[in-house]
Amino acid sequence: QNNRVALLFGPENTGLSNEDLKYCHIVTTIPTANFASLNLAQAVMIVCYEILMARMEATSRDRITPHLATSAELEGMYADLQEALLTIGFLKSGEQEYGLNQVRVFLSRVKLLSRETQLIRGLCRQLKWFKKNS
């Protein structure tokens, strides 16, 4: 998806007005330790450079694609999690669907990796083993 972005710079002598600023989704400033302000050309150059650096960093990050958990891995993890949480009494029999849905909502915010689902499944096995043997 190609989203369009606009950069808005104000006049050198006044900067952006409050009327201009209300249309901006993000506002940034360029810290200048020794100078009160930069001229417009300097400000544009710095912002464009920072955008280029951020894009290059994102591109190199995107090359390393993590192995996100598949639907099958997630469903297996949720089944193990449900069983373990029932075993230790965290989920009550009549409330298990609601409780597990809350756990799903919580974990869905995190894009779990395949190895992370394996970690959670191992934790579930240990919880069940501990409950059985204690």
C-alpha positions, -999 to +999 in steps of 0.1 A: +000+000+000+014+034-010+004+060+016+010+096+007+029+118+031+033+156+031+059+175+049+050+210+059+076+237+067+067+272+079+081+305+070+116+312+084+105+342+103+074+328+120+073+290+116+040+273+113+008+290+126-016+272+149-040+270+120-014+251+100-005+229+130-040+216+135-038+197+102-005+180+111-006+145+124+030+146+137+050+177+147+087+176+150+114+200+160+151+201+152+171+207+184+197+234+179+220+239+209+239+269+197+214+286+174+178+299+180+167+285+147+177+271+113+169+286+079+144+268+058+169+251+035+188+237+065+156+224+081+145+207+049+179+191+044+180+177+079+145+163+078+151+147+044+183+132+057+166+117+088+138+103+066+164+086+043+183+072+073+150+058+088+141+043+055+175+026+051+173+012+087+137-001+081+148-017+048+177-035+064+154-046+093+129-059+068+154-082+052+155-102+084+121-118+083+112-135+116+094-168+114+060-157+126+038-184+141+014-201+118-023-204+125-018-241+133+010-233+158-011-206+174-042-229+177-020-257+192-006-233+217-040-220+227-053-256+232-023-264+254-027-231+272-064-238+278-057-272+292-029-259+315-050-230+328-079-253+335-055-278+353-041-251+376-075-236+382-069-203+365-098-208+342-131-220+357-151-246+337-181-223+331-159-193+322-132-209+302-143-196+268-144-160+281-111-164+299-093-179+270-107-152+246-092-126+269-058-144+267-062-146+229-069-109+227-038-102+249-015-124+229-028-113+195-013-079+201+021-096+200+031-111+167+044-143+182+072-161+166+071-198+159+098-205+186+078-184+211+047-206+207+070-236+214+082-218+246+047-212+258+037-248+250+067-260+270+056-238+299+021-253+297+036-289+298+056-280+329+026-265+346+005-296+340+034-319+351+040-298+383+003-299+392+001-336+386+032-344+406+027-320+435 
